[in-house]
Amino acid sequence: MEKKTDHRPPKNRPPTQHQTSWKPVSEWYDSIVGEKGHYYHREVILPNVLRALSLHDKDRLLDIGCGQGVLSRVIPKKVEYVGIDIAKPLLTSAAQYQPSPSHSFIHADLTRPWPLAKEPLFSHAACILVLQNIEDPAIIFEELSKVLRDGGIAVFVLNHPYYRIPRQSRWNFDEKTKTQTRELFSYMTPLRIPIVTHPGKNASTTMSFHVPLSEYTAMSHASGFVIETIDEWCSPKYSTGSAAGWENKARKEFPLFMSITFRLHKTSRSTVSKSLRHPS
């Protein structure tokens, strides 16, 4: 009899072992993102997220790990928006950039039960470059399943979980074939990776957590989510100079980001829960 893994987070969950809040680097982060977002926000992430969400008037959007609210400033004006994050300084910036009566920001730890009302439910959710900062991302899907309506859409954006693993992937150049390549040193092993956010005299460290894509699939399904689409987005940057041909080709071959669009099916969740309680 094969033992099945329960990907649901424990009910009496202890505090997260590693500090992942971006509060210590909030000033630095706000300075590089600003009101309109950094280069990749503007050129890649936000246009594609808006396309995936396909928001309409009177929709309700939950922005998970909203930071300083860059998504809130590009959505349709009649969409009700709630952003949730643990970094108070970023939430303060979010509220100041573009105040709106239909926008609200909530200070909360995403790894603990979310202080959100169960009614009315959200029609959409987004989580942009946050999931890999959570040590046990199963809690995100578990909590989201409580506040997203049945059939609701959730769009998650990740640094590509295969080609862009910090400290485990890098560019290389094959002199023999004159080809820019991407090297990978590990993938299946879950990793806790320290990231120096702004190297220099006042450098700070945050944590990034890697798990293989199959783990995200299992833990999301355990909370009733099914994957509708997976998109991979490449960098639009363009090199000039003697190595431009190799570099530009490599950028088109190795994606920078992955977007996963989930749909919540609460009947699917109950079926998974039964199978976890009664393994075959």
N, C-alpha and C positions, 0 to 999 in steps of 0.2 A: 504494500500500500504506500503510495507516494504521499509524503507530507507536503501540504500546501502552505505557502508563506502568507501570513496575514499582514497586509500592507497598511491596515488601518492604524492610526496613532493611538497609543494607550489612553484610557479615560483619565487616569490620574497622572498626567504627564509632568515630570520634573522640569524645572527651568532649563533652558538650553545651556549646554555645557560651554559653548564658546560665544563670546560677545560679537555679534554681527551687526549691531546698529551702526549706521553711518553718521550718528550725531557727532562723534569726534572730528569727522572730516566734512561736516556740513557746509562750513564756510568755503572751503576749497571746492567742494562739489557744486555749490550754487554759483561760484564764480566761473566755472567752465561750462555749465549748462545754461545759466541765464534765463531770461524770459521765454526765448524762442527755441531753446534746446541747443545741444552741441551739433556739430556737423552731421553725425550719423543719425541723430534724432530727426533733423530737418530733411535730410536727403534720402534716408532709407526707412527708418523705423516708423515715424509718425504717419507718413502717407500710406504705408502698407498696413499698419494697424487700423487706421480709419477705414480702409477698404475691406479688411477682414470683419470688422465690427458691423459695418453697414448700419449705422445708427439713424434713427428717425425721431421726429418730435415725440416727446413724452416717454421715450425710453429712459430707463434708469441704469446708470453705469457705475460700477464699483471699480476703483483704481487701486489695486493691491500693491502696497509699497510705493505709494505715489510720489515720494520725495517732495520736490518743490512744485509739483503739479503741472509739469510741462504738457501732459496729455489734456488736462482740463482746458487749456487755452486754444485748442484746435478743434474741439468737438462742436457740433451744432449747438446754438445758443439755447434751444428749448429742451435739450437733454438734461435730465437731473443727474448730477454728478456727486459722488461721495469718494473722497480719497482717504486712505488709511495708511499710517506710517508710524514708526516708533521715534523718528528723529524730529523733536519739537522745533528746532531752528528751521528745518526745511519746510515744515508745515506753516510756520510763521511767514516765510517767504512766499509760499504758495498762496496764502490768503491775501497777500499784499500785491502780488503781481497784477492780477486781473480779478478784482472782487466781483462776485455775481450772486444774486439771491438764490440761484438754482444750484450753487456749488457749496459743499461743506467738506471740512477736513477733520478727521478724527485721529487723536493720538492713542495708539494702542500697539502692543507687542503682537506681531503676527503669529508667533509661536505659542500663544496662549489663546483661549476662547475669545472670539472677537465680540466687542461690545456693540453689536449691530442688532437692530430690531428685526424680528423675523417677518414682519409685514410693514409696508409692502415689499415684496421680493424684487430683486434686481433682474432686469432683462438681459444685461450684458455685464461682463467683467473683463478687465485687462490686467496683466501683470508683466511689466516691462523691465527686463534685466534685473529681476529680483530673486527668482526662484533659486538661482545658484548661490545666493547669499544666505539661504536657509539650510541649517544643518539637517533637519528632517522635513523635507518638503511635503510629506504625506499630510501634515497638519493643515497645509494651505488648501489642498483639495477637500479635506474633511470639513473645514470651516466654511469654505465657499459653497459646498453642497447644501448648507443650511440656509443660505441667504439668496441663492440664485433660484429663479423659478424653473420648474420642470420644462425642459426644452431650451433653456437659456444657453447663451453662447459665452465662452471664455477664451480669450486670446492671450497666450503666453509667449513672450519673446525671450530667447536665450542667446547668450554667446554660443556659437555652434558647439554642441556637446561632443563632437568628434574631432573636428579640425582645429578648434580653438581652446583646448584645455590649457589653462595656465601652467607653465613649467613642464608640461608634458607634450607640447607640440611646438614646432618652430619651422621657420623657412630654412631651406637649404638650396644649394645650387650644384647640379651635377655637371661637372666640367666636361665629362666624356660626351654626354648627349646635349649639352648646352641647354639644360632645362631647369627652370625654377620648380622646386618640389616642396612638399610639406611633410615633415617628419613627425611621427607619432610614437611616443615611448610607452604609453599605457592607455587603456580605455575601460576595461571591464571592472577594474578595482575602484571602489569608492575612495575618494581622496578629500582631505582637508588641506587647503592650499592658502598660505598667507600671502596677501597682496599688499605691496607698498603703494599707497594711493598717490602720493606726491613726493617722489624721492628728493632728498635735500636735507637741510638743517632741521626742519620741523616735520619730518616724515611721520606718517601714521600708517598703521597696518589694519586692514580689514581681512575677513576670511571669505574664501570662495570654496564651495563644496561641489565636487564632481560625482555624479553617478551616471551610469550608462543609460541610454534612452529607454531601454527595456524596463528600467526601474520606474521612470516617470509614467510609462504606460500602465504598469501594474498598480501603482499607488493611486493613479487617477481613476482607473477602472473600479478599484475597491470602493471609491466614493461615488460611483454612479456615472462617471464621465466616459464618453466615447470620443475617440479622435475623429474629427471630420476631415481635416486637411493638415498637411505638414508642408510648410514653405521654407525655402532656403534663399537667403538674400546675400548677394555678393557686395563687396565694396565698390562704389562707383568712382573711387579715386583713380587718377591717371598719371602714370610716370612719364617723364621725358628723359632723354639722355641715352647713353649707350646700352643700358640694361632695360630700357623701356619695354621692348617687345616681350622679353621673358616675364617681367614683372606684371605687365598688364594682362598677359594670357593667364598667369597663375591666379590673379585676383578673380578672373572669370570662372576658374575651375574649382577654387576652394572657397566655399561660402564663409562669410563672417558671422552671420546670425541664422538662427532657426526660429521659425514661428510655428506654434502648434495651436490649432483651433479645436477646442473641445465643445461638445454639447452634453448637457446634463440630462440623463434619463433616470429618474428616480426609481422606476421599476427595475432597471438594470442593477441599481445599487442593492435592492433587496434580494435579487437573485444571487449576486456575488456574496452578500453577507451570509446567506443560507449555505452556500458552498464552502465558505470559510469555517462555519460552525460544524458542518457535517462533511468533512473531506471524504472523497471516494477511496 
